[in-house]
Amino acid sequence: MNTNPIDATLSPEDQAAVLAALATIEEKLPFLIDISPEQRISLPKMGDKSRAFVSKAAEVAAQNPDFLPRSFDVDEMRRDVALFEALQPIALKLTQLHELVDDTLLAAGSEAYTAALTVYTYARNSGKGQALDTVVDEMSRRFARRARSATSRR
């Protein structure tokens, strides 16, 4: 197994370009909303199975608006369906990109942490007399255990 699956750099210019591209995406989608966890749970969800149902209902509503209440806005329903359909491929691409960035972030962090552990181990074991005592002591704080409080020991 490759212990170093990621060997890359991201220049400040490329990072800025990616962040600018993401800002452009946000700018092009000014209608995006933030839903609370409670709202997310309470909202009915439209998945793959519901798409055909919603499409059929939109057709029925468009062809037979007379039986619907006057307050029902068929055009609003059409816009919602169209927006859902337009956002689907964007959401899929963003999900894929998020997974790639997340996996790469995890791998890079893991490699950096593993390398840091190696440095710490060698500095602790072989760095005596090389003016590393203070640095090793500072690094060792990462592994310091907190003392349990009297209430948690009971």
C-alpha positions as CSV (number, residue, x, y, z in Angstrom):
1,M,0.0,0.0,0.0
2,N,1.3,3.4,-0.9
3,T,1.9,5.3,2.4
4,N,2.1,8.6,0.6
5,P,-0.9,8.7,-1.7
6,I,-0.8,12.5,-2.2
7,D,2.2,14.5,-3.3
8,A,1.0,17.9,-4.5
9,T,1.1,21.5,-3.9
10,L,-1.4,24.3,-4.3
11,S,0.0,27.6,-5.2
12,P,-1.4,30.8,-3.6
13,E,-2.5,31.9,-7.1
14,D,-4.3,28.6,-7.8
15,Q,-5.9,28.7,-4.3
16,A,-7.1,32.3,-5.0
17,A,-8.4,31.2,-8.4
18,V,-10.4,28.3,-6.9
19,L,-11.8,30.5,-4.2
20,A,-12.8,33.1,-6.9
21,A,-14.5,30.3,-8.9
22,L,-16.4,29.3,-5.9
23,A,-17.4,32.9,-5.2
24,T,-18.7,33.0,-8.8
25,I,-20.8,29.9,-8.2
26,E,-22.3,31.6,-5.2
27,E,-22.9,34.7,-7.1
28,K,-24.6,32.8,-9.9
29,L,-26.9,31.1,-7.4
30,P,-28.1,34.1,-5.3
31,F,-31.3,32.3,-4.4
32,L,-29.6,29.6,-2.3
33,I,-31.0,29.4,1.2
34,D,-29.8,28.1,4.5
35,I,-32.2,25.6,6.2
36,S,-32.1,24.8,9.9
37,P,-31.6,21.2,11.0
38,E,-35.2,21.3,12.3
39,Q,-36.6,22.5,9.0
40,R,-34.5,19.9,7.1
41,I,-36.1,17.1,9.2
42,S,-39.6,18.5,8.8
43,L,-39.6,19.1,5.0
44,P,-40.9,16.4,2.7
45,K,-38.1,15.2,0.5
46,M,-38.2,14.7,-3.3
47,G,-36.0,11.8,-4.3
48,D,-35.7,9.7,-7.4
49,K,-39.0,7.9,-6.8
50,S,-40.9,11.2,-6.2
51,R,-39.6,12.9,-9.4
52,A,-42.0,11.1,-11.7
53,F,-44.9,11.7,-9.3
54,V,-44.0,15.5,-9.1
55,S,-43.7,15.7,-12.9
56,K,-47.0,14.0,-13.4
57,A,-48.7,16.3,-10.8
58,A,-47.2,19.3,-12.6
59,E,-48.7,18.1,-15.9
60,V,-52.1,17.5,-14.3
61,A,-52.0,20.9,-12.6
62,A,-51.1,22.7,-15.8
63,Q,-53.8,20.9,-17.9
64,N,-56.5,21.1,-15.2
65,P,-56.1,24.2,-13.1
66,D,-59.8,24.6,-12.6
67,F,-60.1,22.0,-9.8
68,L,-57.2,23.5,-7.8
69,P,-57.8,26.2,-5.1
70,R,-57.4,29.8,-6.5
71,S,-54.4,30.3,-4.2
72,F,-52.5,27.4,-5.9
73,D,-49.9,28.9,-8.2
74,V,-49.3,26.5,-11.1
75,D,-46.5,28.7,-12.5
76,E,-44.8,28.7,-9.1
77,M,-44.9,24.9,-9.2
78,R,-43.4,24.8,-12.7
79,R,-40.6,27.1,-11.5
80,D,-39.9,25.0,-8.5
81,V,-39.8,21.8,-10.7
82,A,-37.5,23.5,-13.2
83,L,-35.2,24.8,-10.5
84,F,-35.0,21.3,-8.9
85,E,-34.1,19.8,-12.3
86,A,-31.6,22.5,-13.1
87,L,-29.9,22.2,-9.7
88,Q,-29.6,18.4,-9.8
89,P,-26.5,18.1,-12.0
90,I,-24.9,21.0,-10.2
91,A,-25.5,19.3,-6.8
92,L,-24.1,16.0,-8.1
93,K,-20.9,17.7,-9.4
94,L,-20.5,19.6,-6.2
95,T,-21.0,16.4,-4.2
96,Q,-18.3,14.6,-6.2
97,L,-16.0,17.6,-5.9
98,H,-16.6,17.8,-2.2
99,E,-15.8,14.1,-1.7
100,L,-12.5,14.5,-3.7
101,V,-11.5,17.6,-1.7
102,D,-12.5,16.0,1.6
103,D,-10.5,12.8,0.8
104,T,-7.5,14.7,-0.4
105,L,-7.7,16.9,2.7
106,L,-7.8,13.8,4.9
107,A,-4.9,12.2,3.1
108,A,-2.7,15.3,3.3
109,G,-3.5,15.9,6.9
110,S,-2.8,12.2,7.7
111,E,0.5,12.3,5.9
112,A,1.5,15.6,7.6
113,Y,0.5,14.2,11.0
114,T,2.4,11.0,10.5
115,A,5.5,12.9,9.4
116,A,5.2,15.1,12.5
117,L,5.0,12.0,14.7
118,T,8.2,10.7,13.2
119,V,9.9,14.0,13.8
120,Y,8.7,14.1,17.3
121,T,9.8,10.5,18.0
122,Y,13.3,11.1,16.6
123,A,13.6,14.5,18.3
124,R,12.5,12.9,21.7
125,N,14.7,9.9,21.3
126,S,17.8,11.1,19.4
127,G,17.7,14.9,20.0
128,K,19.3,15.0,23.4
129,G,22.1,17.5,23.6
130,Q,21.0,19.2,20.4
131,A,19.1,22.1,22.1
132,L,15.7,20.4,21.3
133,D,14.5,19.9,24.9
134,T,12.2,23.0,24.9
135,V,10.7,22.2,21.5
136,V,10.2,18.5,22.4
137,D,8.5,19.6,25.6
138,E,6.2,21.9,23.7
139,M,5.4,19.1,21.2
140,S,4.7,16.7,24.0
141,R,1.8,18.8,25.2
142,R,-0.1,17.4,22.3
143,F,-0.1,14.0,24.1
144,A,-0.7,15.4,27.6
145,R,-3.7,13.8,29.3
146,R,-6.1,16.0,31.2
147,A,-6.6,15.1,34.8
148,R,-10.0,13.8,35.5
149,S,-12.1,16.0,37.7
150,A,-13.2,14.6,41.1
151,T,-16.8,14.2,39.8
152,S,-15.9,12.2,36.8
153,R,-13.9,9.6,38.9
154,R,-16.8,8.7,40.9
